[in-house]
Every structure is written in structure tokens, then in C-alpha cells.
Amino acid sequence: MDAKKKTLTEKHLCATLYYDMNTLTIRIPDKLRADLRMISQQQNKPVSDVVRESVRRYVAIEKFRALRKKTLPFAEAQGYVTDEDVFKAIS
């Protein structure tokens, strides 16, 4: 193993995410892994469940942001400039 690869291995742990039949392997710093383990213990869930839920939330937020960006010009044309404008209209 060369020095660069060894250093990378020592600094990062490898985490594997299982979702349906797919596997995603990522490298994360030791501190993040320790934080994930702590959250996992606090919530009494496997680390993989915590990571899976985190990724699920991130993807949902990014999809929402993309949709918002796409529809913003149409909303502004109808006079909906702020979030408060939208909330007033649907309340």
C-alpha cells in the first residue's frame, strides 16, 4: 500500500449504505463517524438507518429547492413574492 493510500485509509472510515438492492460506499472522517455512532446509540437505530434518513432528507430538500427555483418566476408574476404571501394565500 503506498503512503498516500495508507494516509487516506487511516484518516477515514468507510461506510456502506444499503438501500433496496443498491450499495453506496462513502469515505467519512473519523469525527463524523463518531458523531453518527453517538446519534445511532441515542436513537437506538443502526448507523445505516441514520445515514439513510439523512440522505433521504437531503434529497427531498434539494428536490424542493429545484422545484421552487423553477416555479418562482410564475409565482412572482402572480404577486407571490415572499413565503408569507404564499402562506396567506393558502391559509
BELQUI-V65677 format. One record per residue. SS is DSSP state (~ for helix, > for strand, _ for the rest). OMEGA is omega in whole degrees, -180 to 180 (none if undefined). Layout:
ss:SS omega:OMEGA
ss:SS omega:OMEGA
This chain:
ss:_ omega:-180
ss:_ omega:-174
ss:~ omega:-178
ss:~ omega:-180
ss:~ omega:180
ss:~ omega:179
ss:~ omega:179
ss:~ omega:-180
ss:~ omega:-179
ss:~ omega:-176
ss:~ omega:-174
ss:> omega:171
ss:> omega:179
ss:> omega:177
ss:> omega:179
ss:> omega:178
ss:> omega:177
ss:> omega:177
ss:> omega:-172
ss:_ omega:-178
ss:_ omega:-177
ss:> omega:177
ss:> omega:177
ss:> omega:179
ss:> omega:180
ss:> omega:175
ss:> omega:179
ss:> omega:178
ss:> omega:-180
ss:~ omega:-178
ss:~ omega:179
ss:~ omega:178
ss:~ omega:179
ss:~ omega:178
ss:~ omega:178
ss:~ omega:179
ss:~ omega:180
ss:~ omega:178
ss:~ omega:179
ss:~ omega:179
ss:~ omega:-179
ss:~ omega:-177
ss:~ omega:-178
ss:_ omega:179
ss:_ omega:173
ss:_ omega:178
ss:~ omega:-179
ss:~ omega:178
ss:~ omega:179
ss:~ omega:-180
ss:~ omega:180
ss:~ omega:179
ss:~ omega:178
ss:~ omega:179
ss:~ omega:178
ss:~ omega:179
ss:~ omega:180
ss:~ omega:180
ss:~ omega:179
ss:~ omega:179
ss:~ omega:-180
ss:~ omega:176
ss:~ omega:178
ss:~ omega:179
ss:~ omega:179
ss:~ omega:178
ss:~ omega:179
ss:~ omega:180
ss:~ omega:-178
ss:~ omega:-175
ss:~ omega:-177
ss:~ omega:179
ss:~ omega:179
ss:~ omega:179
ss:~ omega:179
ss:~ omega:178
ss:~ omega:179
ss:_ omega:178
ss:_ omega:177
ss:_ omega:-175
ss:_ omega:-178
ss:_ omega:175
ss:~ omega:179
ss:~ omega:177
ss:~ omega:180
ss:~ omega:-179
ss:~ omega:178
ss:~ omega:-177
ss:~ omega:-176
ss:~ omega:-180
ss:_ omega:none
